[in-house]
Amino acid sequence: MDKVNSKKIKINCSVEQVVDIFFQLHNELYFEGKPLIGGNPEDLARIITNSFLDSEGKALDPSWVKTMLVPPTPSREYKVFIM
């Protein structure tokens, strides 16, 4: 198998927008009951950080990208007691 020498692609918009596209492909968009792309947040973060640079040409922080790819947990319900 040939190795491909590829350069990272510069993102000209908000990094959050690109990460959100991957989030949606993994968590919100389905085909035949399966996400459009598989993997886990760590795998996706690795793909994103190995493929893209921010608008200033700087590397993306893998831990930040991974955090953005993890679905939020349901908020806890707080009971308010009025006396």
PDB file with one MODEL, atoms N, CA, C and O in Angstrom:
MODEL        1
ATOM      1  N   MET A   1       0.847  -1.176   0.000  1.00  0.00           N
ATOM      2  CA  MET A   1       0.000   0.000   0.000  1.00  0.00           C
ATOM      3  C   MET A   1       0.893   1.239   0.000  1.00  0.00           C
ATOM      4  O   MET A   1       1.840   1.335   0.781  1.00  0.00           O
ATOM      5  N   ASP A   2       0.584   2.173  -0.874  1.00  0.00           N
ATOM      6  CA  ASP A   2       1.372   3.400  -0.964  1.00  0.00           C
ATOM      7  C   ASP A   2       0.977   4.366   0.133  1.00  0.00           C
ATOM      8  O   ASP A   2      -0.203   4.527   0.447  1.00  0.00           O
ATOM      9  N   LYS A   3       1.977   5.003   0.711  1.00  0.00           N
ATOM     10  CA  LYS A   3       1.700   6.044   1.693  1.00  0.00           C
ATOM     11  C   LYS A   3       1.423   7.340   0.947  1.00  0.00           C
ATOM     12  O   LYS A   3       2.085   7.659  -0.041  1.00  0.00           O
ATOM     13  N   VAL A   4       0.461   8.062   1.423  1.00  0.00           N
ATOM     14  CA  VAL A   4       0.106   9.338   0.812  1.00  0.00           C
ATOM     15  C   VAL A   4       0.721  10.450   1.646  1.00  0.00           C
ATOM     16  O   VAL A   4       0.491  10.536   2.852  1.00  0.00           O
ATOM     17  N   ASN A   5       1.499  11.291   0.999  1.00  0.00           N
ATOM     18  CA  ASN A   5       2.051  12.455   1.685  1.00  0.00           C
ATOM     19  C   ASN A   5       1.024  13.570   1.568  1.00  0.00           C
ATOM     20  O   ASN A   5       0.850  14.167   0.506  1.00  0.00           O
ATOM     21  N   SER A   6       0.361  13.835   2.659  1.00  0.00           N
ATOM     22  CA  SER A   6      -0.666  14.867   2.617  1.00  0.00           C
ATOM     23  C   SER A   6      -0.357  15.956   3.629  1.00  0.00           C
ATOM     24  O   SER A   6       0.195  15.706   4.701  1.00  0.00           O
ATOM     25  N   LYS A   7      -0.723  17.148   3.260  1.00  0.00           N
ATOM     26  CA  LYS A   7      -0.582  18.278   4.166  1.00  0.00           C
ATOM     27  C   LYS A   7      -1.906  18.493   4.865  1.00  0.00           C
ATOM     28  O   LYS A   7      -2.962  18.113   4.359  1.00  0.00           O
ATOM     29  N   LYS A   8      -1.838  19.103   6.026  1.00  0.00           N
ATOM     30  CA  LYS A   8      -3.066  19.428   6.742  1.00  0.00           C
ATOM     31  C   LYS A   8      -3.795  20.543   6.007  1.00  0.00           C
ATOM     32  O   LYS A   8      -3.182  21.417   5.393  1.00  0.00           O
ATOM     33  N   ILE A   9      -5.104  20.488   6.085  1.00  0.00           N
ATOM     34  CA  ILE A   9      -5.959  21.454   5.408  1.00  0.00           C
ATOM     35  C   ILE A   9      -6.324  22.563   6.387  1.00  0.00           C
ATOM     36  O   ILE A   9      -6.742  22.306   7.515  1.00  0.00           O
ATOM     37  N   LYS A  10      -6.156  23.800   5.932  1.00  0.00           N
ATOM     38  CA  LYS A  10      -6.481  24.957   6.767  1.00  0.00           C
ATOM     39  C   LYS A  10      -7.984  25.199   6.756  1.00  0.00           C
ATOM     40  O   LYS A  10      -8.610  25.236   5.696  1.00  0.00           O
ATOM     41  N   ILE A  11      -8.555  25.362   7.943  1.00  0.00           N
ATOM     42  CA  ILE A  11      -9.976  25.660   8.094  1.00  0.00           C
ATOM     43  C   ILE A  11     -10.135  27.175   8.055  1.00  0.00           C
ATOM     44  O   ILE A  11      -9.497  27.883   8.834  1.00  0.00           O
ATOM     45  N   ASN A  12     -10.975  27.678   7.164  1.00  0.00           N
ATOM     46  CA  ASN A  12     -11.170  29.123   7.039  1.00  0.00           C
ATOM     47  C   ASN A  12     -12.381  29.634   7.806  1.00  0.00           C
ATOM     48  O   ASN A  12     -12.718  30.816   7.729  1.00  0.00           O
ATOM     49  N   CYS A  13     -13.028  28.753   8.537  1.00  0.00           N
ATOM     50  CA  CYS A  13     -14.167  29.152   9.362  1.00  0.00           C
ATOM     51  C   CYS A  13     -13.833  28.783  10.805  1.00  0.00           C
ATOM     52  O   CYS A  13     -12.689  28.468  11.131  1.00  0.00           O
ATOM     53  N   SER A  14     -14.823  28.827  11.637  1.00  0.00           N
ATOM     54  CA  SER A  14     -14.637  28.441  13.034  1.00  0.00           C
ATOM     55  C   SER A  14     -14.343  26.940  13.122  1.00  0.00           C
ATOM     56  O   SER A  14     -15.008  26.134  12.471  1.00  0.00           O
ATOM     57  N   VAL A  15     -13.362  26.579  13.916  1.00  0.00           N
ATOM     58  CA  VAL A  15     -13.039  25.166  14.121  1.00  0.00           C
ATOM     59  C   VAL A  15     -14.255  24.433  14.687  1.00  0.00           C
ATOM     60  O   VAL A  15     -14.493  23.271  14.358  1.00  0.00           O
ATOM     61  N   GLU A  16     -15.014  25.112  15.530  1.00  0.00           N
ATOM     62  CA  GLU A  16     -16.209  24.507  16.119  1.00  0.00           C
ATOM     63  C   GLU A  16     -17.186  24.039  15.045  1.00  0.00           C
ATOM     64  O   GLU A  16     -17.848  23.015  15.211  1.00  0.00           O
ATOM     65  N   GLN A  17     -17.277  24.785  13.944  1.00  0.00           N
ATOM     66  CA  GLN A  17     -18.198  24.410  12.871  1.00  0.00           C
ATOM     67  C   GLN A  17     -17.780  23.093  12.227  1.00  0.00           C
ATOM     68  O   GLN A  17     -18.622  22.236  11.962  1.00  0.00           O
ATOM     69  N   VAL A  18     -16.504  22.932  11.978  1.00  0.00           N
ATOM     70  CA  VAL A  18     -16.013  21.699  11.357  1.00  0.00           C
ATOM     71  C   VAL A  18     -16.160  20.524  12.317  1.00  0.00           C
ATOM     72  O   VAL A  18     -16.579  19.439  11.914  1.00  0.00           O
ATOM     73  N   VAL A  19     -15.818  20.736  13.577  1.00  0.00           N
ATOM     74  CA  VAL A  19     -15.965  19.668  14.567  1.00  0.00           C
ATOM     75  C   VAL A  19     -17.439  19.288  14.701  1.00  0.00           C
ATOM     76  O   VAL A  19     -17.762  18.112  14.863  1.00  0.00           O
ATOM     77  N   ASP A  20     -18.332  20.276  14.634  1.00  0.00           N
ATOM     78  CA  ASP A  20     -19.761  19.994  14.728  1.00  0.00           C
ATOM     79  C   ASP A  20     -20.247  19.147  13.555  1.00  0.00           C
ATOM     80  O   ASP A  20     -21.145  18.322  13.724  1.00  0.00           O
ATOM     81  N   ILE A  21     -19.677  19.336  12.385  1.00  0.00           N
ATOM     82  CA  ILE A  21     -20.035  18.497  11.234  1.00  0.00           C
ATOM     83  C   ILE A  21     -19.726  17.037  11.548  1.00  0.00           C
ATOM     84  O   ILE A  21     -20.554  16.159  11.304  1.00  0.00           O
ATOM     85  N   PHE A  22     -18.537  16.776  12.089  1.00  0.00           N
ATOM     86  CA  PHE A  22     -18.170  15.408  12.464  1.00  0.00           C
ATOM     87  C   PHE A  22     -19.078  14.890  13.578  1.00  0.00           C
ATOM     88  O   PHE A  22     -19.473  13.724  13.571  1.00  0.00           O
ATOM     89  N   PHE A  23     -19.409  15.765  14.541  1.00  0.00           N
ATOM     90  CA  PHE A  23     -20.313  15.374  15.626  1.00  0.00           C
ATOM     91  C   PHE A  23     -21.649  14.914  15.055  1.00  0.00           C
ATOM     92  O   PHE A  23     -22.172  13.870  15.445  1.00  0.00           O
ATOM     93  N   GLN A  24     -22.195  15.696  14.131  1.00  0.00           N
ATOM     94  CA  GLN A  24     -23.483  15.346  13.537  1.00  0.00           C
ATOM     95  C   GLN A  24     -23.401  14.049  12.740  1.00  0.00           C
ATOM     96  O   GLN A  24     -24.303  13.215  12.823  1.00  0.00           O
ATOM     97  N   LEU A  25     -22.335  13.870  11.973  1.00  0.00           N
ATOM     98  CA  LEU A  25     -22.170  12.639  11.199  1.00  0.00           C
ATOM     99  C   LEU A  25     -22.090  11.413  12.103  1.00  0.00           C
ATOM    100  O   LEU A  25     -22.498  10.317  11.718  1.00  0.00           O
ATOM    101  N   HIS A  26     -21.565  11.610  13.300  1.00  0.00           N
ATOM    102  CA  HIS A  26     -21.380  10.488  14.224  1.00  0.00           C
ATOM    103  C   HIS A  26     -22.560  10.283  15.171  1.00  0.00           C
ATOM    104  O   HIS A  26     -22.850   9.149  15.552  1.00  0.00           O
ATOM    105  N   ASN A  27     -23.240  11.352  15.552  1.00  0.00           N
ATOM    106  CA  ASN A  27     -24.260  11.254  16.599  1.00  0.00           C
ATOM    107  C   ASN A  27     -25.689  11.562  16.169  1.00  0.00           C
ATOM    108  O   ASN A  27     -26.629  11.168  16.859  1.00  0.00           O
ATOM    109  N   GLU A  28     -25.877  12.250  15.060  1.00  0.00           N
ATOM    110  CA  GLU A  28     -27.218  12.726  14.730  1.00  0.00           C
ATOM    111  C   GLU A  28     -27.749  12.266  13.377  1.00  0.00           C
ATOM    112  O   GLU A  28     -28.962  12.256  13.168  1.00  0.00           O
ATOM    113  N   LEU A  29     -26.875  11.890  12.464  1.00  0.00           N
ATOM    114  CA  LEU A  29     -27.305  11.493  11.125  1.00  0.00           C
ATOM    115  C   LEU A  29     -27.099   9.997  10.950  1.00  0.00           C
ATOM    116  O   LEU A  29     -26.014   9.469  11.194  1.00  0.00           O
ATOM    117  N   TYR A  30     -28.172   9.319  10.518  1.00  0.00           N
ATOM    118  CA  TYR A  30     -28.141   7.857  10.444  1.00  0.00           C
ATOM    119  C   TYR A  30     -28.540   7.361   9.059  1.00  0.00           C
ATOM    120  O   TYR A  30     -29.303   8.008   8.341  1.00  0.00           O
ATOM    121  N   PHE A  31     -28.009   6.208   8.708  1.00  0.00           N
ATOM    122  CA  PHE A  31     -28.393   5.491   7.500  1.00  0.00           C
ATOM    123  C   PHE A  31     -28.630   4.048   7.894  1.00  0.00           C
ATOM    124  O   PHE A  31     -27.732   3.378   8.404  1.00  0.00           O
ATOM    125  N   GLU A  32     -29.837   3.576   7.657  1.00  0.00           N
ATOM    126  CA  GLU A  32     -30.225   2.213   8.025  1.00  0.00           C
ATOM    127  C   GLU A  32     -29.933   1.922   9.498  1.00  0.00           C
ATOM    128  O   GLU A  32     -29.466   0.840   9.855  1.00  0.00           O
ATOM    129  N   GLY A  33     -30.221   2.915  10.342  1.00  0.00           N
ATOM    130  CA  GLY A  33     -30.078   2.742  11.783  1.00  0.00           C
ATOM    131  C   GLY A  33     -28.671   2.878  12.330  1.00  0.00           C
ATOM    132  O   GLY A  33     -28.457   2.698  13.529  1.00  0.00           O
ATOM    133  N   LYS A  34     -27.709   3.190  11.479  1.00  0.00           N
ATOM    134  CA  LYS A  34     -26.316   3.328  11.926  1.00  0.00           C
ATOM    135  C   LYS A  34     -25.834   4.748  11.656  1.00  0.00           C
ATOM    136  O   LYS A  34     -26.261   5.372  10.685  1.00  0.00           O
ATOM    137  N   PRO A  35     -24.938   5.271  12.518  1.00  0.00           N
ATOM    138  CA  PRO A  35     -24.376   6.603  12.262  1.00  0.00           C
ATOM    139  C   PRO A  35     -23.672   6.630  10.903  1.00  0.00           C
ATOM    140  O   PRO A  35     -23.138   5.613  10.459  1.00  0.00           O
ATOM    141  N   LEU A  36     -23.671   7.785  10.247  1.00  0.00           N
ATOM    142  CA  LEU A  36     -23.013   7.886   8.946  1.00  0.00           C
ATOM    143  C   LEU A  36     -21.527   7.590   9.031  1.00  0.00           C
ATOM    144  O   LEU A  36     -20.950   7.038   8.093  1.00  0.00           O
ATOM    145  N   ILE A  37     -20.895   7.953  10.153  1.00  0.00           N
ATOM    146  CA  ILE A  37     -19.502   7.557  10.365  1.00  0.00           C
ATOM    147  C   ILE A  37     -19.394   6.887  11.732  1.00  0.00           C
ATOM    148  O   ILE A  37     -20.049   7.295  12.690  1.00  0.00           O
ATOM    149  N   GLY A  38     -18.570   5.870  11.804  1.00  0.00           N
ATOM    150  CA  GLY A  38     -18.400   5.130  13.051  1.00  0.00           C
ATOM    151  C   GLY A  38     -17.235   5.670  13.853  1.00  0.00           C
ATOM    152  O   GLY A  38     -16.810   6.811  13.669  1.00  0.00           O
ATOM    153  N   GLY A  39     -16.729   4.845  14.738  1.00  0.00           N
ATOM    154  CA  GLY A  39     -15.608   5.236  15.584  1.00  0.00           C
ATOM    155  C   GLY A  39     -16.089   5.766  16.911  1.00  0.00           C
ATOM    156  O   GLY A  39     -17.265   5.663  17.262  1.00  0.00           O
ATOM    157  N   ASN A  40     -15.152   6.336  17.637  1.00  0.00           N
ATOM    158  CA  ASN A  40     -15.468   6.939  18.928  1.00  0.00           C
ATOM    159  C   ASN A  40     -14.877   8.346  18.935  1.00  0.00           C
ATOM    160  O   ASN A  40     -14.120   8.695  18.030  1.00  0.00           O
ATOM    161  N   PRO A  41     -15.208   9.159  19.936  1.00  0.00           N
ATOM    162  CA  PRO A  41     -14.697  10.536  19.953  1.00  0.00           C
ATOM    163  C   PRO A  41     -13.172  10.628  19.851  1.00  0.00           C
ATOM    164  O   PRO A  41     -12.649  11.546  19.219  1.00  0.00           O
ATOM    165  N   GLU A  42     -12.463   9.692  20.464  1.00  0.00           N
ATOM    166  CA  GLU A  42     -10.995   9.729  20.396  1.00  0.00           C
ATOM    167  C   GLU A  42     -10.507   9.493  18.968  1.00  0.00           C
ATOM    168  O   GLU A  42      -9.599  10.180  18.501  1.00  0.00           O
ATOM    169  N   ASP A  43     -11.106   8.524  18.273  1.00  0.00           N
ATOM    170  CA  ASP A  43     -10.728   8.258  16.880  1.00  0.00           C
ATOM    171  C   ASP A  43     -11.021   9.461  15.993  1.00  0.00           C
ATOM    172  O   ASP A  43     -10.192   9.859  15.174  1.00  0.00           O
ATOM    173  N   LEU A  44     -12.205  10.034  16.162  1.00  0.00           N
ATOM    174  CA  LEU A  44     -12.580  11.186  15.347  1.00  0.00           C
ATOM    175  C   LEU A  44     -11.688  12.391  15.639  1.00  0.00           C
ATOM    176  O   LEU A  44     -11.308  13.119  14.723  1.00  0.00           O
ATOM    177  N   ALA A  45     -11.354  12.602  16.909  1.00  0.00           N
ATOM    178  CA  ALA A  45     -10.455  13.709  17.273  1.00  0.00           C
ATOM    179  C   ALA A  45      -9.095  13.526  16.606  1.00  0.00           C
ATOM    180  O   ALA A  45      -8.494  14.491  16.133  1.00  0.00           O
ATOM    181  N   ARG A  46      -8.621  12.300  16.570  1.00  0.00           N
ATOM    182  CA  ARG A  46      -7.328  12.015  15.932  1.00  0.00           C
ATOM    183  C   ARG A  46      -7.391  12.328  14.436  1.00  0.00           C
ATOM    184  O   ARG A  46      -6.473  12.936  13.885  1.00  0.00           O
ATOM    185  N   ILE A  47      -8.472  11.913  13.790  1.00  0.00           N
ATOM    186  CA  ILE A  47      -8.631  12.192  12.356  1.00  0.00           C
ATOM    187  C   ILE A  47      -8.671  13.697  12.106  1.00  0.00           C
ATOM    188  O   ILE A  47      -8.003  14.196  11.201  1.00  0.00           O
ATOM    189  N   ILE A  48      -9.445  14.412  12.901  1.00  0.00           N
ATOM    190  CA  ILE A  48      -9.588  15.860  12.717  1.00  0.00           C
ATOM    191  C   ILE A  48      -8.265  16.576  12.961  1.00  0.00           C
ATOM    192  O   ILE A  48      -7.860  17.414  12.155  1.00  0.00           O
ATOM    193  N   THR A  49      -7.584  16.257  14.065  1.00  0.00           N
ATOM    194  CA  THR A  49      -6.336  16.960  14.387  1.00  0.00           C
ATOM    195  C   THR A  49      -5.205  16.589  13.433  1.00  0.00           C
ATOM    196  O   THR A  49      -4.276  17.374  13.240  1.00  0.00           O
ATOM    197  N   ASN A  50      -5.274  15.406  12.838  1.00  0.00           N
ATOM    198  CA  ASN A  50      -4.251  15.010  11.863  1.00  0.00           C
ATOM    199  C   ASN A  50      -4.544  15.543  10.468  1.00  0.00           C
ATOM    200  O   ASN A  50      -3.689  15.474   9.586  1.00  0.00           O
ATOM    201  N   SER A  51      -5.751  16.078  10.261  1.00  0.00           N
ATOM    202  CA  SER A  51      -6.156  16.512   8.926  1.00  0.00           C
ATOM    203  C   SER A  51      -6.286  18.023   8.765  1.00  0.00           C
ATOM    204  O   SER A  51      -6.169  18.539   7.653  1.00  0.00           O
ATOM    205  N   PHE A  52      -6.529  18.738   9.870  1.00  0.00           N
ATOM    206  CA  PHE A  52      -6.856  20.159   9.761  1.00  0.00           C
ATOM    207  C   PHE A  52      -5.988  21.048  10.642  1.00  0.00           C
ATOM    208  O   PHE A  52      -5.435  20.614  11.652  1.00  0.00           O
ATOM    209  N   LEU A  53      -5.888  22.318  10.220  1.00  0.00           N
ATOM    210  CA  LEU A  53      -5.274  23.400  10.995  1.00  0.00           C
ATOM    211  C   LEU A  53      -6.331  24.480  11.181  1.00  0.00           C
ATOM    212  O   LEU A  53      -7.275  24.567  10.395  1.00  0.00           O
ATOM    213  N   ASP A  54      -6.180  25.304  12.216  1.00  0.00           N
ATOM    214  CA  ASP A  54      -7.147  26.388  12.397  1.00  0.00           C
ATOM    215  C   ASP A  54      -6.906  27.489  11.366  1.00  0.00           C
ATOM    216  O   ASP A  54      -5.993  27.383  10.547  1.00  0.00           O
ATOM    217  N   SER A  55      -7.711  28.531  11.403  1.00  0.00           N
ATOM    218  CA  SER A  55      -7.640  29.597  10.396  1.00  0.00           C
ATOM    219  C   SER A  55      -6.320  30.357  10.411  1.00  0.00           C
ATOM    220  O   SER A  55      -5.982  31.037   9.442  1.00  0.00           O
ATOM    221  N   GLU A  56      -5.576  30.244  11.506  1.00  0.00           N
ATOM    222  CA  GLU A  56      -4.268  30.895  11.598  1.00  0.00           C
ATOM    223  C   GLU A  56      -3.135  29.934  11.254  1.00  0.00           C
ATOM    224  O   GLU A  56      -1.962  30.295  11.351  1.00  0.00           O
ATOM    225  N   GLY A  57      -3.483  28.709  10.850  1.00  0.00           N
ATOM    226  CA  GLY A  57      -2.478  27.715  10.486  1.00  0.00           C
ATOM    227  C   GLY A  57      -1.898  26.967  11.671  1.00  0.00           C
ATOM    228  O   GLY A  57      -0.881  26.287  11.536  1.00  0.00           O
ATOM    229  N   LYS A  58      -2.532  27.082  12.836  1.00  0.00           N
ATOM    230  CA  LYS A  58      -2.046  26.410  14.046  1.00  0.00           C
ATOM    231  C   LYS A  58      -2.705  25.045  14.206  1.00  0.00           C
ATOM    232  O   LYS A  58      -3.832  24.823  13.763  1.00  0.00           O
ATOM    233  N   ALA A  59      -1.975  24.137  14.851  1.00  0.00           N
ATOM    234  CA  ALA A  59      -2.493  22.793  15.112  1.00  0.00           C
ATOM    235  C   ALA A  59      -3.667  22.856  16.084  1.00  0.00           C
ATOM    236  O   ALA A  59      -3.746  23.749  16.928  1.00  0.00           O
ATOM    237  N   LEU A  60      -4.564  21.905  15.953  1.00  0.00           N
ATOM    238  CA  LEU A  60      -5.721  21.826  16.845  1.00  0.00           C
ATOM    239  C   LEU A  60      -5.366  21.003  18.076  1.00  0.00           C
ATOM    240  O   LEU A  60      -4.579  20.061  17.994  1.00  0.00           O
ATOM    241  N   ASP A  61      -5.942  21.357  19.202  1.00  0.00           N
ATOM    242  CA  ASP A  61      -5.703  20.653  20.461  1.00  0.00           C
ATOM    243  C   ASP A  61      -6.560  19.386  20.494  1.00  0.00           C
ATOM    244  O   ASP A  61      -7.787  19.478  20.535  1.00  0.00           O
ATOM    245  N   PRO A  62      -5.933  18.203  20.477  1.00  0.00           N
ATOM    246  CA  PRO A  62      -6.698  16.951  20.448  1.00  0.00           C
ATOM    247  C   PRO A  62      -7.668  16.789  21.616  1.00  0.00           C
ATOM    248  O   PRO A  62      -8.775  16.286  21.426  1.00  0.00           O
ATOM    249  N   SER A  63      -7.277  17.203  22.813  1.00  0.00           N
ATOM    250  CA  SER A  63      -8.170  17.027  23.964  1.00  0.00           C
ATOM    251  C   SER A  63      -9.394  17.937  23.844  1.00  0.00           C
ATOM    252  O   SER A  63     -10.495  17.543  24.230  1.00  0.00           O
ATOM    253  N   TRP A  64      -9.216  19.138  23.319  1.00  0.00           N
ATOM    254  CA  TRP A  64     -10.342  20.045  23.114  1.00  0.00           C
ATOM    255  C   TRP A  64     -11.294  19.480  22.060  1.00  0.00           C
ATOM    256  O   TRP A  64     -12.511  19.485  22.248  1.00  0.00           O
ATOM    257  N   VAL A  65     -10.731  18.993  20.948  1.00  0.00           N
ATOM    258  CA  VAL A  65     -11.558  18.425  19.882  1.00  0.00           C
ATOM    259  C   VAL A  65     -12.336  17.226  20.413  1.00  0.00           C
ATOM    260  O   VAL A  65     -13.527  17.086  20.133  1.00  0.00           O
ATOM    261  N   LYS A  66     -11.673  16.365  21.175  1.00  0.00           N
ATOM    262  CA  LYS A  66     -12.350  15.188  21.740  1.00  0.00           C
ATOM    263  C   LYS A  66     -13.499  15.612  22.647  1.00  0.00           C
ATOM    264  O   LYS A  66     -14.582  15.028  22.595  1.00  0.00           O
ATOM    265  N   THR A  67     -13.268  16.618  23.472  1.00  0.00           N
ATOM    266  CA  THR A  67     -14.317  17.120  24.361  1.00  0.00           C
ATOM    267  C   THR A  67     -15.520  17.608  23.556  1.00  0.00           C
ATOM    268  O   THR A  67     -16.663  17.369  23.945  1.00  0.00           O
ATOM    269  N   MET A  68     -15.271  18.283  22.448  1.00  0.00           N
ATOM    270  CA  MET A  68     -16.352  18.799  21.609  1.00  0.00           C
ATOM    271  C   MET A  68     -17.142  17.677  20.932  1.00  0.00           C
ATOM    272  O   MET A  68     -18.298  17.873  20.557  1.00  0.00           O
ATOM    273  N   LEU A  69     -16.527  16.508  20.776  1.00  0.00           N
ATOM    274  CA  LEU A  69     -17.180  15.396  20.085  1.00  0.00           C
ATOM    275  C   LEU A  69     -17.998  14.499  21.008  1.00  0.00           C
ATOM    276  O   LEU A  69     -18.760  13.657  20.532  1.00  0.00           O
ATOM    277  N   VAL A  70     -17.852  14.665  22.311  1.00  0.00           N
ATOM    278  CA  VAL A  70     -18.591  13.840  23.268  1.00  0.00           C
ATOM    279  C   VAL A  70     -19.981  14.447  23.456  1.00  0.00           C
ATOM    280  O   VAL A  70     -20.103  15.629  23.778  1.00  0.00           O
ATOM    281  N   PRO A  71     -21.031  13.641  23.257  1.00  0.00           N
ATOM    282  CA  PRO A  71     -22.382  14.181  23.445  1.00  0.00           C
ATOM    283  C   PRO A  71     -22.578  14.678  24.872  1.00  0.00           C
ATOM    284  O   PRO A  71     -22.054  14.087  25.816  1.00  0.00           O
ATOM    285  N   PRO A  72     -23.327  15.756  25.030  1.00  0.00           N
ATOM    286  CA  PRO A  72     -23.568  16.268  26.387  1.00  0.00           C
ATOM    287  C   PRO A  72     -24.424  15.291  27.181  1.00  0.00           C
ATOM    288  O   PRO A  72     -25.264  14.583  26.625  1.00  0.00           O
ATOM    289  N   THR A  73     -24.200  15.267  28.466  1.00  0.00           N
ATOM    290  CA  THR A  73     -25.022  14.426  29.331  1.00  0.00           C
ATOM    291  C   THR A  73     -26.297  15.184  29.664  1.00  0.00           C
ATOM    292  O   THR A  73     -26.291  16.412  29.737  1.00  0.00           O
ATOM    293  N   PRO A  74     -27.386  14.458  29.865  1.00  0.00           N
ATOM    294  CA  PRO A  74     -28.630  15.156  30.218  1.00  0.00           C
ATOM    295  C   PRO A  74     -28.443  15.951  31.505  1.00  0.00           C
ATOM    296  O   PRO A  74     -27.816  15.484  32.457  1.00  0.00           O
ATOM    297  N   SER A  75     -28.990  17.143  31.516  1.00  0.00           N
ATOM    298  CA  SER A  75     -28.830  17.970  32.715  1.00  0.00           C
ATOM    299  C   SER A  75     -29.637  17.365  33.857  1.00  0.00           C
ATOM    300  O   SER A  75     -30.708  16.791  33.657  1.00  0.00           O
ATOM    301  N   ARG A  76     -29.106  17.507  35.022  1.00  0.00           N
ATOM    302  CA  ARG A  76     -29.794  16.993  36.206  1.00  0.00           C
ATOM    303  C   ARG A  76     -30.966  17.898  36.529  1.00  0.00           C
ATOM    304  O   ARG A  76     -30.908  19.116  36.360  1.00  0.00           O
ATOM    305  N   GLU A  77     -32.015  17.277  36.992  1.00  0.00           N
ATOM    306  CA  GLU A  77     -33.174  18.067  37.398  1.00  0.00           C
ATOM    307  C   GLU A  77     -32.976  18.526  38.831  1.00  0.00           C
ATOM    308  O   GLU A  77     -32.630  17.738  39.712  1.00  0.00           O
ATOM    309  N   TYR A  78     -33.195  19.786  39.044  1.00  0.00           N
ATOM    310  CA  TYR A  78     -33.093  20.331  40.391  1.00  0.00           C
ATOM    311  C   TYR A  78     -34.496  20.659  40.875  1.00  0.00           C
ATOM    312  O   TYR A  78     -35.278  21.299  40.172  1.00  0.00           O
ATOM    313  N   LYS A  79     -34.796  20.221  42.060  1.00  0.00           N
ATOM    314  CA  LYS A  79     -36.101  20.516  42.635  1.00  0.00           C
ATOM    315  C   LYS A  79     -35.990  21.796  43.444  1.00  0.00           C
ATOM    316  O   LYS A  79     -35.068  21.982  44.238  1.00  0.00           O
ATOM    317  N   VAL A  80     -36.938  22.652  43.221  1.00  0.00           N
ATOM    318  CA  VAL A  80     -36.962  23.919  43.941  1.00  0.00           C
ATOM    319  C   VAL A  80     -38.051  23.822  45.001  1.00  0.00           C
ATOM    320  O   VAL A  80     -39.214  23.547  44.704  1.00  0.00           O
ATOM    321  N   PHE A  81     -37.654  24.049  46.209  1.00  0.00           N
ATOM    322  CA  PHE A  81     -38.609  24.024  47.313  1.00  0.00           C
ATOM    323  C   PHE A  81     -38.917  25.461  47.706  1.00  0.00           C
ATOM    324  O   PHE A  81     -38.026  26.237  48.050  1.00  0.00           O
ATOM    325  N   ILE A  82     -40.181  25.790  47.648  1.00  0.00           N
ATOM    326  CA  ILE A  82     -40.613  27.132  48.037  1.00  0.00           C
ATOM    327  C   ILE A  82     -41.277  27.013  49.398  1.00  0.00           C
ATOM    328  O   ILE A  82     -42.183  26.202  49.594  1.00  0.00           O
ATOM    329  N   MET A  83     -40.821  27.821  50.323  1.00  0.00           N
ATOM    330  CA  MET A  83     -41.376  27.766  51.676  1.00  0.00           C
ATOM    331  C   MET A  83     -42.240  28.955  51.929  1.00  0.00           C
ATOM    332  O   MET A  83     -42.800  29.091  53.017  1.00  0.00           O
TER     333      MET A  83
ENDMDL
END
